[in-house]
Amino acid sequence: MYIFPIHEYSSYMHVHDLGRRRIAFLGALHLNLIHRTRPWVAVAWSWFMPGFGHLLLGQYLLGWILFAWEVAVNVETHFNVAILDTFTGHFTAAKQVLSHEQIGFLLFTYGPIFSFAAHHSYLIAKDANLLTDIGQGAAPPLAMSIRQIEWNYLAKKNPVVGWLWSLLAPGVGAIYTHRVLTAFFEIAWWTTIIVKSNILTSIAYLTTGQQQMAVRVLNPEWTLFIPSMFSFPAYYAYVITVERNKLFDREQSVFLTSHYQKNWAFPLHNKGDAKPMRFVASFDHSLQLEVALSKLQQLHLGPESVLAVPLVRRSDGPRADTANHADQRAYFDLASLAAASGCFLGTVYGFILPLGPVIWGLGGFAIGFAIGLFVKWIFNRRKRRTPSLPTEIVVVIECEEDVARQVEQILWSHGAFALARVGLQETPGQDAL
C-alpha cells in the first residue's frame, strides 16, 4: 500500500480539506458517516423500536438512550403483554394489565416520547440527505485509524455477508464491519432479551415435541422485543456495509487523483521516447489496486510514471433513487421492514397457534422478507436500468521495456479486468495484448 511521505501527506490534507461539513469519521473502534436514507424508512424503524431510526442515521448516543428508555418503560408497564392480549382478542385482559398504579404517568410519558422519536428521525433523515449532498466536496477520512489497543480501516466487504451474520447472531454483523461499539450494544441487549424471554428453553422443549411447554415457558414481555432486535441489526449491517464500500471508493478516488495525476503533461508515444512501453489497465476499487501501485513503486514507477483516473458511473434519474438502486438498498429497505412486521405478527399469533412463537416468528420473517422483495420487484420491473460500467478506474503506466514483463504480472495478479500493452516499435494500430 502507498505510504505517504510527510510532505505529500501535508499537501493531501491541504488540497483536500475536510471542509465545513464533515460527513464521515473513521475511528479505531467505530465508523460513523452521514448517508442518504429515505425518511419513511427511519420513521418505520423508530415505530418498531424507538432509537432504531436514530441508530440508522448515525445518531448512536441518542439511539442507545431511546432504546434503553423503551425497554425500561415497556417492561415496567407490561405494555408488550397488553399488546399480545389485544392482538389475540383478549381485550379485557389487556385492560387489566394497563390498570395498575403509576400506569397513567408512564403511558402519558411513553406516548409523547414515542411520537417524538419517530418525528425526530424523520427530520434528521431529511437533513442528512441534504448534508450528504453538501458534503460531497469534502475529503473523506484517511483510510486507516490505529490506536494502542485497536485499529480499523476501509476495505470492500460484501453487504449480504454482513446481513447473514447478523441473522445468525445480532451483533456479529457489526463485528464484520468493525463497529466495536455497536457490536457491544447489540450483543449485550440480544443476550439480555434472549435470557429474559426464556427463548432457548422454549426451543429446547420445541425440539422434543413439547409444544405446550415451549409456549408456557416464554416470557411475552421480553419475547416481543425479539422481532425488532432480530431484524434491525441485520438490515443495518447491510446498510452500513454498502455505505462503507461507497466511502472506500471515494477515499481511493481522492487518493488516486491526488497522487497519480500529477504528471499533467503525460504524453502519448513520440519517437525517441525514453520510456517506450505503455500499459493501459482497468480496475475496480479495491485494496489490491493499491498493492499493485505499491509494487510498481518498488520498480521505481511512481506517480511521475503512472496515471490513474477514477471513472464516474453514469446515472439517469434522481440522484437519491439511483444511489439506492445501485446497491440494491431499495429492495432491502422494504423487504427488511416487511420481514420485521411478519416476524412480529408471527411471534404474537404463535402464542395461540400450533408450533408456537418461535416457528411462526421465523416463518413470518421469511414470508415478510419474500413479500417485500416481490412487491419491490413488481414496482421496479418496468423502470429502465442503466447498465453498470465494467470498470471504475483506468490506469496508464509508462515504463522501460526491460521491466514490462514484471509490470504486466503485477497488474494481472492484482485484479486487473483488462490490460493492453502498447510499444513504440509496433506498427500503427497494432497493440500487443
N, C-alpha and C positions, 0 to 999 in steps of 0.2 A: 504494500500500500504506500502511496505517496507520503513522504514526510515533509512537513512544512519547514523550510529554513526560516529563521527568525524574521528576516526582512520581508520574505514573501507572506508570512503569517500576518504581519502588521499591515501589509498592503491589502491583503484579502479582507481583513476586518475593516479597513478604512474605506475601500471601494464599495464593499457590500455591507453597509451599515445596517444595524438591526432596525433602524427606523423608529418612528414614534410608537408604532403599534406592533408589538412582537406577538406572533401567533403560534409559536412553538417553543417548548422548553424541554431539553433532554438532560436529565439528572442521572446520577449513578443508580438511584433507587426507583426512578419513575420517569414517565414521559407524559407531558400534558401538551395539548395542542387545540387550537380552535379550528373547527371544520364545519362544513355545511351539513345541516340537519333539517329535515322537514319539521316545521313547528308542531304539526299534529302528532308526529311520532314521539316527540319529547312529552307532549301532553298525555298521550296514551300510556307511556311508561310511568309517568307520575300518577296516573289514575290507578294503575296496578299496584304501585307501591311508592308513596311519597319519598322523594330522594333519588329514585332511579332516573328521572328526567334530567336532574342536575348532574348526576354522575355521567350520563351520556354526553353532556355538554362540557365536561371537564371541570365542573364546579364540585370538586371532591369533598371539601370540608363541609359545605352546606348540605351536600347529598348524604354524607355519613350522619350528620346531625338529624336530618329529617327522617332518615331510615330508622335510626335508633329511637327517635320520638314515636314513630308509627308503631314499632314493635311494643314499646313500653305502654302506650295508651291502649293499644288493641288488646294486649294481654290483661291489663288492669280492668278493662271494661267488659271483657269476654265478647268483644264485638264479632270475632270470627265465628263463635258459637251461634250468635244471633243470625249471622249471615247464613250459616248452614241450615238452621231451623227455618229461616224464611224461604230459602231456595227449595227446601224439601217439603214445604207446605205446612210446617208446624208453627203457625203464626202465634198461637197462644204461648208456646214455649219461648219463642223469640222475644215476646213482650215481657215475659217473666225474667228472662236473662238481663234485659235492659232496665229493670225496675229497682235495682239495689241502690244503696246510698252512694252519693257522690257521682252517680252516673250522669246526672244532668250537667254538672260542671264539666266533666270530661268530654261529653258529647258536644256541648256548646264550644268548647275549645277545639275539639277534633275537627268539626266542620269547617270553620274559617281557615285553619292552617292547612287542611287537606286541599281546600279550594285555592288557597294562595300558592301552594306548591305547584299545582297544575298551571295556574295562570302565570306564575313567575317563570316556569320552564319555557312556556310559550314565548314570553318576551325575550328571554335570554337567547333562545334559538333564532329568533328574528335578528337580534343584534349580532349574534355570532356569524350569521350568513353575511351580513354587511361587513363585519370586521375581517372575515376571510377574504373578501374581495379587496378591501382596502390594504390588507397586509401582504398581498401578493408581491408588492415591490420590496418588502423587507427580506433580508437574507435569512435563510433557515439557520438553526443552531449548528454548531460543529457536530460532526458525525459520531463523536465518541466522548463519553464522560467517565473518568476514572477517579476513584477515591480510595482511601486506605482499605476499606472492607468490601467494596463492591465496584463493579464497572458495568457500563451499559453502552450500547452502540446501535446505530441504524443499519439495518440489513433487510433484504426482501424475505418475507415469510408468507406462507400460504394461509389465507383467511379461513378456509374451510377446515384446515387442521386445527386452528385455534378454537373454532366453533365446536368441533367434535370433542376436543379435550375438555372443554367446559361442560359439555353434556355428560361426559363420564364422571366428572367431579368439578363442580363450580369452584373457580379459583385457579385451576390448573391452566386454563386458557390465558389467565393473566400472567402466570409464570412463563408461558410460552412466548409472550410478547414482552417479558421482563418488566412488568409493572408490579414491583415488590409490595408496595403499599396497598394497591388494590387487591393483590393476591391474599395478603394477610386479612384484609377486611372480608373478602368473600369466603375464604376458608373458615375463618372464625365464626361467622354468622351461619354458614351452612352446617358446620359441626354442631353449633348450638341448637339450630332448628331440628336437625336430624335426631339429636339426643332427646330434646324436649317432646318431640312428636311421637317417639317410640316407633318410628317407621321401620327400623331394622328388625325389631321384634315382630312387627306385623308381617314383614317379608318372610321371616323365618316360619311363622305359622302358615303363611300362604303356600310356601314350598312344600309343606307337609299335608296340604289339603284341608287345613282347619280354617275355613273361610270366616266363620263367625268370630272366632278368637282373633283373627287377623284384623277385623274391623273393631272389635271391642277394645283392644289394647291401644288403639290410636287415640292421641290427644288432639281433637279437632282444632283447639285453639292455636296450636303450632303447626298442625298438618296443612292448614290452608295458606300458610306462608310459603310452602314448598313450590307451588306452581310458579310464582313470581321469581323466587330465588333460584329456581332451576332454569327458567327461560332467559332472564335478563343477562346474566353473566355470559351465556353462550352468544347471544346477539351482540353484546358489547365487545366480546373478544373478536368477533368477525369485523365489526366496525373499526375498532382501533387498529387491527392488523392492516386493513385497507388503507387507513389514513397514515400509518407508519410507512407503508410502501410508497405512498404519494410523497411523503416528506423525504424519504430516501432519494427518490427520483429527482426531487427539486434540489436537494443539497448537492447531489452529484452533478447535476446540470450546472449549478453555480460554480462548483469546483473546476469542472472541465472548461467552462467558459473563461474562468479567471486564469488558468494555468496552461491551457493548451490552445489558446487563440491569441497568444502574444505576438506570434510572427505574422503580422498583418500583411506582409509582403510575400507571403507564401506563394512561390511562382509555380507555373506549370513547367513542363520539361523544356529546357532550352539546350541547344548544343553547347558542349563544354561545361555542362552542369557538374559540379564537384560531387554531387551525390546522385548517381544516375539511376537509382532504383526507387520506385514508389509503390506503396501498398495502400489500397483502399479497402477498409473492412467495416462491417456493420455489426452493432452490438445492441443488446437490451441493457437497461440499467441493472447493474449487479456489482457485487464486490469483486467478482472475477475480473471485470474490466480494469479495476484499479490495480489488481495484482499484475495484470498484463502490462500496464503502464509503468509499474514499478520495475518489472523485469526489463523493460525497454530502456529504462534509465541506467540499469546496470551495463547495458551495451552502449552507454553514452548517447542515447537517443532521448533527450529531454524535451522540454516544451518548445525549444527552438527547432526541433525536427519533427514535431508531432502537432497535428491539427485535429481537435476533437470538437464535433458540432452536435450538440443535443438537438433533436428534432421536436417540433411541437405537433401533437396529434391533431388532425383535422376534426372539427366538431361542428355539427349542424344543430340548430335549435337553441333553446335557452341553456345557459351555462349550468344552472343548477340541475337541470334534468339530465344533460349529457354526462355531467360529472358522476351522478349516481348510477346511470345506466352502464357506464364504462366499467364499473367494478361490481355490477350486479347487486348493489345495495338496495336498489328499488325493489327487487324481489325479496330480499331478506327483511326489509322493513315491515312489509305487510305479512309475510309468512311467519316471522317471529312473533308479532303481536297476535296473529290468529292462533299460533301454537300455544302461547301463554293463556289465551282465552279458553281454548279447548282443554288444556291441562287443568285449569281451574274448574271448569264445569264438570270434567270427568272425575276430578277428586271429590267435588261436592256430592254429585249424584252417586258416586261409588259407595258412599256410606249406606245407601238404601238399595243398591243393585247387586246382583251376584258378582263374584270375583273381587269386589272391594275397591277402595280408592286408589290403590297402587296401580293395578292393571288399567282401570279406567282413566286414571290420570295420565299414564304413559300413552295409552291409546288416544286420548283426547289431544295430547301434544302432537302426535304423529299425524292424526287426521286434520287438525287445525293447520299444521305446517303445510300439508299437501294441498289443502283448500286454498290457503293464501298464495302458494306458488301458482296454482291453476288459475285463480282469479286474476293475478297479475299478468300471467301469460296471455289470457284471453284479452285483457285490456291493452296489452302492448303488441300483440302479434301483427297488427296492421300498421304499426308505426315503422317507418323506414329506419334501418340501422346503417350507420356509416361503418364500413369495414375498418378494422384496426390495422394500423401500419405494421408490417412485418419486422420493423426495426425502429429503434428510438435514438440511436447515436451512430454517427458516421465518423470514423477515424481515418485520417490520412497520415502516412508516415513516409518520410524520405530518408534513405539510408545508403550506405555503400553496398556494392554488390557482394562483397565477401561476408557480410552478416545477414544477407537476405534470407538465407535458409533458416537461421535462428529466429529472425523476426516472424517468419511465416509459422514456425512451430509454436511460438509464443501465442500468436493470435488465434490459431486453431484450437490450442489446448485450453484457452481461457474464454470460451463461449462465443467466438465469432460466428454470426449467422452465415455470412458470405464474405468472400475475400477475392480481390483482384490484384495481380502484380503487374505493374507497368514498367517496362525497361526502356531506356533511351535508345538502345541499339535496335529495338524492334521496328518493323515496318509499320507505317501509319495504319491504324485501325486494327492492329494485331496485339491483343493483350494476352499475357501468359497467366492462366488461372491456376 
